[in-house]
């Protein structure tokens, strides 16, 4: 690992991503690879995706979005996508 006083000219810990994955699997096992990063990611994206799909469905059911015709999925997706970042 690099020290906190490292500069941009310091050498990286790993030469590529695969080497990093191998090192974590070797030292910490599968749970070290998935346990520390996967659960926080799931907790982050679950409310966002839930909000996205619910809002998208609600918007697509309104008369305004029906009036937009073929643009409705694009606009509803954009609005839902923006709103889904609120809980993040």
MIVO-6348 format. One record per residue: residue number from 1; residue in three letters; x, y, z of N, C-alpha, C in turn. Coordinates in steps of 0.001 Angstrom, whole numbers, plus 500000, padded with zeros to 6 digits. Layout:
N
@k: NUM	r: ALA	n_xx: X	n_yy: Y	n_zz: Z	ca_xx: X	ca_yy: Y	ca_zz: Z	c_xx: X	c_yy: Y	c_zz: Z
...
This chain:
88
@k: 1	r: UNK	n_xx: 500838	n_yy: 498811	n_zz: 500000	ca_xx: 500000	ca_yy: 500000	ca_zz: 500000	c_xx: 500869	c_yy: 501233	c_zz: 500000
@k: 2	r: UNK	n_xx: 500295	n_yy: 502316	n_zz: 499537	ca_xx: 501049	ca_yy: 503562	ca_zz: 499470	c_xx: 500841	c_yy: 504344	c_zz: 500754
@k: 3	r: UNK	n_xx: 501802	n_yy: 505165	n_zz: 501100	ca_xx: 501682	ca_yy: 505980	ca_zz: 502302	c_xx: 500847	c_yy: 507212	c_zz: 501999
@k: 4	r: UNK	n_xx: 500395	n_yy: 507881	n_zz: 503063	ca_xx: 499560	ca_yy: 509061	ca_zz: 502884	c_xx: 500349	c_yy: 510231	c_zz: 502311
@k: 5	r: UNK	n_xx: 501673	n_yy: 510170	n_zz: 502360	ca_xx: 502480	ca_yy: 511261	ca_zz: 501829	c_xx: 502962	c_yy: 510974	c_zz: 500412
@k: 6	r: UNK	n_xx: 502311	n_yy: 510021	n_zz: 499734	ca_xx: 502741	ca_yy: 509685	ca_zz: 498383	c_xx: 502400	c_yy: 510805	c_zz: 497413
@k: 7	r: UNK	n_xx: 503165	n_yy: 510873	n_zz: 496359	ca_xx: 502940	ca_yy: 511890	ca_zz: 495336	c_xx: 502503	c_yy: 511208	c_zz: 494058
@k: 8	r: UNK	n_xx: 502188	n_yy: 511991	n_zz: 493053	ca_xx: 501747	ca_yy: 511446	ca_zz: 491782	c_xx: 502857	c_yy: 510703	c_zz: 491057
@k: 9	r: UNK	n_xx: 504092	n_yy: 510876	n_zz: 491475	ca_xx: 505204	ca_yy: 510188	ca_zz: 490827	c_xx: 505520	c_yy: 508848	c_zz: 491478
@k: 10	r: UNK	n_xx: 504816	n_yy: 508488	n_zz: 492547	ca_xx: 505080	ca_yy: 507213	ca_zz: 493207	c_xx: 504573	c_yy: 506060	c_zz: 492340
@k: 11	r: UNK	n_xx: 505161	n_yy: 504904	n_zz: 492523	ca_xx: 504761	ca_yy: 503742	ca_zz: 491740	c_xx: 503464	c_yy: 503172	c_zz: 492284
@k: 12	r: UNK	n_xx: 502587	n_yy: 502681	n_zz: 491427	ca_xx: 501320	ca_yy: 502121	ca_zz: 491892	c_xx: 501549	c_yy: 500801	c_zz: 492617
@k: 13	r: UNK	n_xx: 500583	n_yy: 500439	n_zz: 493466	ca_xx: 500668	ca_yy: 499183	ca_zz: 494217	c_xx: 500551	c_yy: 497980	c_zz: 493300
@k: 14	r: UNK	n_xx: 499731	n_yy: 498077	n_zz: 492294	ca_xx: 499468	ca_yy: 496963	ca_zz: 491380	c_xx: 499669	c_yy: 497436	c_zz: 489951
@k: 15	r: UNK	n_xx: 500098	n_yy: 496533	n_zz: 489096	ca_xx: 500325	ca_yy: 496929	ca_zz: 487708	c_xx: 499037	c_yy: 496987	c_zz: 486903
@k: 16	r: UNK	n_xx: 498000	n_yy: 496249	n_zz: 487341	ca_xx: 496699	ca_yy: 496295	ca_zz: 486664	c_xx: 495610	c_yy: 495805	c_zz: 487619
@k: 17	r: UNK	n_xx: 494374	n_yy: 495856	n_zz: 487165	ca_xx: 493244	ca_yy: 495481	ca_zz: 488002	c_xx: 493245	c_yy: 494007	c_zz: 488359
@k: 18	r: UNK	n_xx: 493622	n_yy: 493162	n_zz: 487406	ca_xx: 493627	ca_yy: 491721	ca_zz: 487653	c_xx: 494631	c_yy: 491354	c_zz: 488752
@k: 19	r: UNK	n_xx: 495781	n_yy: 492002	n_zz: 488744	ca_xx: 496761	ca_yy: 491761	ca_zz: 489804	c_xx: 496208	c_yy: 492166	c_zz: 491167
@k: 20	r: UNK	n_xx: 495472	n_yy: 493248	n_zz: 491211	ca_xx: 494847	ca_yy: 493692	ca_zz: 492452	c_xx: 493821	c_yy: 492671	c_zz: 492939
@k: 21	r: UNK	n_xx: 492982	n_yy: 492185	n_zz: 492031	ca_xx: 491972	ca_yy: 491184	ca_zz: 492395	c_xx: 492648	c_yy: 489922	c_zz: 492922
@k: 22	r: UNK	n_xx: 493693	n_yy: 489466	n_zz: 492256	ca_xx: 494426	ca_yy: 488268	ca_zz: 492708	c_xx: 495009	c_yy: 488474	c_zz: 494097
@k: 23	r: UNK	n_xx: 495574	n_yy: 489646	n_zz: 494338	ca_xx: 496182	ca_yy: 489912	ca_zz: 495647	c_xx: 495132	c_yy: 489899	c_zz: 496754
@k: 24	r: UNK	n_xx: 493983	n_yy: 490500	n_zz: 496499	ca_xx: 492922	ca_yy: 490511	ca_zz: 497503	c_xx: 492396	c_yy: 489101	c_zz: 497727
@k: 25	r: UNK	n_xx: 492181	n_yy: 488342	n_zz: 496656	ca_xx: 491715	ca_yy: 486967	ca_zz: 496807	c_xx: 492712	c_yy: 486122	c_zz: 497586
@k: 26	r: UNK	n_xx: 493994	n_yy: 486326	n_zz: 497349	ca_xx: 495029	ca_yy: 485558	ca_zz: 498033	c_xx: 495092	c_yy: 485898	c_zz: 499517
@k: 27	r: UNK	n_xx: 495027	n_yy: 487183	n_zz: 499835	ca_xx: 495191	ca_yy: 487597	ca_zz: 501231	c_xx: 493900	c_yy: 487575	c_zz: 502036
@k: 28	r: UNK	n_xx: 492768	n_yy: 487892	n_zz: 501406	ca_xx: 491526	ca_yy: 488040	ca_zz: 502153	c_xx: 490420	c_yy: 487093	c_zz: 501704
@k: 29	r: UNK	n_xx: 490612	n_yy: 486398	n_zz: 500594	ca_xx: 489595	ca_yy: 485475	ca_zz: 500107	c_xx: 488460	c_yy: 486179	c_zz: 499389
@k: 30	r: UNK	n_xx: 487451	n_yy: 485388	n_zz: 499047	ca_xx: 486300	ca_yy: 485891	ca_zz: 498294	c_xx: 485558	c_yy: 486987	c_zz: 499049
@k: 31	r: UNK	n_xx: 485389	n_yy: 486806	n_zz: 500365	ca_xx: 484657	ca_yy: 487814	ca_zz: 501140	c_xx: 485428	c_yy: 489131	c_zz: 501216
@k: 32	r: UNK	n_xx: 486733	n_yy: 489074	n_zz: 501160	ca_xx: 487506	ca_yy: 490306	ca_zz: 501127	c_xx: 487270	c_yy: 491077	c_zz: 499845
@k: 33	r: UNK	n_xx: 487074	n_yy: 490329	n_zz: 498756	ca_xx: 486827	ca_yy: 490962	ca_zz: 497462	c_xx: 485408	c_yy: 491512	c_zz: 497378
@k: 34	r: UNK	n_xx: 484447	n_yy: 490721	n_zz: 497798	ca_xx: 483052	ca_yy: 491128	ca_zz: 497650	c_xx: 482452	c_yy: 491765	c_zz: 498899
@k: 35	r: UNK	n_xx: 482938	n_yy: 491399	n_zz: 500049	ca_xx: 482316	ca_yy: 491838	ca_zz: 501293	c_xx: 482461	c_yy: 493309	c_zz: 501596
@k: 36	r: UNK	n_xx: 483615	n_yy: 493865	n_zz: 501311	ca_xx: 483839	ca_yy: 495266	ca_zz: 501670	c_xx: 483226	c_yy: 496238	c_zz: 500679
@k: 37	r: UNK	n_xx: 483123	n_yy: 495868	n_zz: 499414	ca_xx: 482635	ca_yy: 496802	ca_zz: 498419	c_xx: 481233	c_yy: 496525	c_zz: 497923
@k: 38	r: UNK	n_xx: 480839	n_yy: 495255	n_zz: 497917	ca_xx: 479552	ca_yy: 494896	ca_zz: 497344	c_xx: 478377	c_yy: 495383	c_zz: 498192
@k: 39	r: UNK	n_xx: 478414	n_yy: 495125	n_zz: 499478	ca_xx: 477273	ca_yy: 495518	ca_zz: 500323	c_xx: 477057	c_yy: 497031	c_zz: 500359
@k: 40	r: UNK	n_xx: 478091	n_yy: 497840	n_zz: 500521	ca_xx: 477844	ca_yy: 499288	ca_zz: 500471	c_xx: 477267	c_yy: 499727	c_zz: 499122
@k: 41	r: UNK	n_xx: 477705	n_yy: 499082	n_zz: 498049	ca_xx: 477178	ca_yy: 499418	ca_zz: 496728	c_xx: 475712	c_yy: 499044	c_zz: 496629
@k: 42	r: UNK	n_xx: 475357	n_yy: 497872	n_zz: 497128	ca_xx: 473947	ca_yy: 497451	ca_zz: 497109	c_xx: 473098	c_yy: 498420	c_zz: 497925
@k: 43	r: UNK	n_xx: 473581	n_yy: 498802	n_zz: 499106	ca_xx: 472834	ca_yy: 499762	ca_zz: 499932	c_xx: 472724	c_yy: 501120	c_zz: 499233
@k: 44	r: UNK	n_xx: 473679	n_yy: 501466	n_zz: 498416	ca_xx: 473651	ca_yy: 502742	ca_zz: 497698	c_xx: 472648	c_yy: 502718	c_zz: 496551
@k: 45	r: UNK	n_xx: 472671	n_yy: 501668	n_zz: 495735	ca_xx: 471888	ca_yy: 501684	ca_zz: 494505	c_xx: 470453	c_yy: 501197	c_zz: 494669
@k: 46	r: UNK	n_xx: 470149	n_yy: 500414	n_zz: 495697	ca_xx: 468793	ca_yy: 499879	ca_zz: 495843	c_xx: 467739	c_yy: 500981	c_zz: 495968
@k: 47	r: UNK	n_xx: 467894	n_yy: 501949	n_zz: 496870	ca_xx: 466883	ca_yy: 503015	ca_zz: 496928	c_xx: 466811	c_yy: 503826	c_zz: 495636
@k: 48	r: UNK	n_xx: 467955	n_yy: 504042	n_zz: 495002	ca_xx: 467975	ca_yy: 504831	ca_zz: 493769	c_xx: 467221	c_yy: 504132	c_zz: 492650
@k: 49	r: UNK	n_xx: 467509	n_yy: 502835	n_zz: 492449	ca_xx: 466798	ca_yy: 502108	ca_zz: 491398	c_xx: 465324	c_yy: 501960	c_zz: 491721
@k: 50	r: UNK	n_xx: 464996	n_yy: 501764	n_zz: 492985	ca_xx: 463586	ca_yy: 501693	ca_zz: 493374	c_xx: 462854	c_yy: 502973	c_zz: 493030
@k: 51	r: UNK	n_xx: 463468	n_yy: 504096	n_zz: 493383	ca_xx: 462857	ca_yy: 505389	ca_zz: 493075	c_xx: 462758	c_yy: 505591	c_zz: 491564
@k: 52	r: UNK	n_xx: 463792	n_yy: 505209	n_zz: 490840	ca_xx: 463806	ca_yy: 505385	ca_zz: 489388	c_xx: 462633	c_yy: 504656	c_zz: 488743
@k: 53	r: UNK	n_xx: 462477	n_yy: 503359	n_zz: 489034	ca_xx: 461448	ca_yy: 502580	ca_zz: 488355	c_xx: 460038	c_yy: 502978	c_zz: 488772
@k: 54	r: UNK	n_xx: 459845	n_yy: 503314	n_zz: 490045	ca_xx: 458518	ca_yy: 503767	ca_zz: 490489	c_xx: 458171	c_yy: 505094	c_zz: 489821
@k: 55	r: UNK	n_xx: 459082	n_yy: 506043	n_zz: 489843	ca_xx: 458818	ca_yy: 507347	ca_zz: 489238	c_xx: 458623	c_yy: 507233	c_zz: 487727
@k: 56	r: UNK	n_xx: 459423	n_yy: 506402	n_zz: 487073	ca_xx: 459269	ca_yy: 506205	ca_zz: 485636	c_xx: 457870	c_yy: 505672	c_zz: 485315
@k: 57	r: UNK	n_xx: 457415	n_yy: 504683	n_zz: 486067	ca_xx: 456075	ca_yy: 504127	ca_zz: 485847	c_xx: 454974	c_yy: 505146	c_zz: 486074
@k: 58	r: UNK	n_xx: 455125	n_yy: 505941	n_zz: 487129	ca_xx: 454123	ca_yy: 506977	ca_zz: 487423	c_xx: 454101	c_yy: 508024	c_zz: 486314
@k: 59	r: UNK	n_xx: 455277	n_yy: 508489	n_zz: 485903	ca_xx: 455342	ca_yy: 509518	ca_zz: 484858	c_xx: 454775	c_yy: 509010	c_zz: 483540
@k: 60	r: UNK	n_xx: 455095	n_yy: 507774	n_zz: 483178	ca_xx: 454599	ca_yy: 507231	ca_zz: 481910	c_xx: 453083	c_yy: 507064	c_zz: 481914
@k: 61	r: UNK	n_xx: 452486	n_yy: 507021	n_zz: 483094	ca_xx: 451028	ca_yy: 506900	ca_zz: 483190	c_xx: 450289	c_yy: 508224	c_zz: 483171
@k: 62	r: UNK	n_xx: 450999	n_yy: 509333	n_zz: 483183	ca_xx: 450322	ca_yy: 510636	ca_zz: 483198	c_xx: 449947	c_yy: 511068	c_zz: 481786
@k: 63	r: UNK	n_xx: 448966	n_yy: 511944	n_zz: 481715	ca_xx: 448504	ca_yy: 512413	ca_zz: 480408	c_xx: 449562	c_yy: 513281	c_zz: 479710
@k: 64	r: UNK	n_xx: 450365	n_yy: 514016	n_zz: 480484	ca_xx: 451397	ca_yy: 514838	ca_zz: 479884	c_xx: 452406	c_yy: 513983	c_zz: 479129
@k: 65	r: UNK	n_xx: 452820	n_yy: 512888	n_zz: 479737	ca_xx: 453796	ca_yy: 512034	ca_zz: 479078	c_xx: 453171	c_yy: 511264	c_zz: 477928
@k: 66	r: UNK	n_xx: 451883	n_yy: 510998	n_zz: 477991	ca_xx: 451195	ca_yy: 510387	ca_zz: 476850	c_xx: 451179	c_yy: 511372	c_zz: 475687
@k: 67	r: UNK	n_xx: 451049	n_yy: 512655	n_zz: 475999	ca_xx: 451038	ca_yy: 513703	ca_zz: 474980	c_xx: 452393	c_yy: 513816	c_zz: 474274
@k: 68	r: UNK	n_xx: 453481	n_yy: 513478	n_zz: 474972	ca_xx: 454814	ca_yy: 513562	ca_zz: 474378	c_xx: 455058	c_yy: 512506	c_zz: 473306
@k: 69	r: UNK	n_xx: 454233	n_yy: 511493	n_zz: 473273	ca_xx: 454353	ca_yy: 510460	ca_zz: 472249	c_xx: 455633	c_yy: 509664	c_zz: 472358
@k: 70	r: UNK	n_xx: 456375	n_yy: 509589	n_zz: 471253	ca_xx: 457590	ca_yy: 508776	ca_zz: 471217	c_xx: 458712	c_yy: 509334	c_zz: 472086
@k: 71	r: UNK	n_xx: 458633	n_yy: 510596	n_zz: 472452	ca_xx: 459637	ca_yy: 511196	ca_zz: 473332	c_xx: 459387	c_yy: 510884	c_zz: 474805
@k: 72	r: UNK	n_xx: 458216	n_yy: 510367	n_zz: 475125	ca_xx: 457851	ca_yy: 510123	ca_zz: 476522	c_xx: 458859	c_yy: 509240	c_zz: 477254
@k: 73	r: UNK	n_xx: 459276	n_yy: 508091	n_zz: 476706	ca_xx: 460247	ca_yy: 507269	ca_zz: 477450	c_xx: 461576	c_yy: 507990	c_zz: 477699
@k: 74	r: UNK	n_xx: 462020	n_yy: 508775	n_zz: 476732	ca_xx: 463267	ca_yy: 509516	ca_zz: 476884	c_xx: 463156	c_yy: 510548	c_zz: 477994
@k: 75	r: UNK	n_xx: 462102	n_yy: 511351	n_zz: 477976	ca_xx: 461936	ca_yy: 512412	ca_zz: 478965	c_xx: 461654	c_yy: 511820	c_zz: 480343
@k: 76	r: UNK	n_xx: 460783	n_yy: 510807	n_zz: 480407	ca_xx: 460485	ca_yy: 510169	ca_zz: 481692	c_xx: 461729	c_yy: 509511	c_zz: 482269
@k: 77	r: UNK	n_xx: 462542	n_yy: 508896	n_zz: 481425	ca_xx: 463785	ca_yy: 508290	ca_zz: 481889	c_xx: 464772	c_yy: 509325	c_zz: 482399
@k: 78	r: UNK	n_xx: 464856	n_yy: 510450	n_zz: 481713	ca_xx: 465773	ca_yy: 511517	ca_zz: 482141	c_xx: 465330	c_yy: 512121	c_zz: 483475
@k: 79	r: UNK	n_xx: 464047	n_yy: 512393	n_zz: 483606	ca_xx: 463525	ca_yy: 512957	ca_zz: 484859	c_xx: 463694	c_yy: 511946	c_zz: 485998
@k: 80	r: UNK	n_xx: 463374	n_yy: 510694	n_zz: 485723	ca_xx: 463503	ca_yy: 509654	ca_zz: 486748	c_xx: 464961	c_yy: 509464	c_zz: 487141
@k: 81	r: UNK	n_xx: 465848	n_yy: 509499	n_zz: 486155	ca_xx: 467274	ca_yy: 509343	ca_zz: 486442	c_xx: 467809	c_yy: 510468	c_zz: 487310
@k: 82	r: UNK	n_xx: 467393	n_yy: 511689	n_zz: 487027	ca_xx: 467818	ca_yy: 512829	ca_zz: 487855	c_xx: 467280	c_yy: 512693	c_zz: 489266
@k: 83	r: UNK	n_xx: 466028	n_yy: 512318	n_zz: 489382	ca_xx: 465399	ca_yy: 512181	ca_zz: 490703	c_xx: 465984	c_yy: 511016	c_zz: 491498
@k: 84	r: UNK	n_xx: 466462	n_yy: 509984	n_zz: 490798	ca_xx: 466974	ca_yy: 508809	ca_zz: 491510	c_xx: 468281	c_yy: 509089	c_zz: 492236
@k: 85	r: UNK	n_xx: 468943	n_yy: 510205	n_zz: 491931	ca_xx: 470174	ca_yy: 510544	ca_zz: 492630	c_xx: 469904	c_yy: 511316	c_zz: 493912
@k: 86	r: UNK	n_xx: 468659	n_yy: 511671	n_zz: 494182	ca_xx: 468331	ca_yy: 512413	ca_zz: 495396	c_xx: 468717	c_yy: 511643	c_zz: 496657
@k: 87	r: UNK	n_xx: 468398	n_yy: 510334	n_zz: 496767	ca_xx: 468780	ca_yy: 509634	ca_zz: 498007	c_xx: 470277	c_yy: 509402	c_zz: 498148
@k: 88	r: UNK	n_xx: 471004	n_yy: 509515	n_zz: 497055	ca_xx: 472444	ca_yy: 509272	ca_zz: 497103	c_xx: 473097	c_yy: 510494	c_zz: 497666
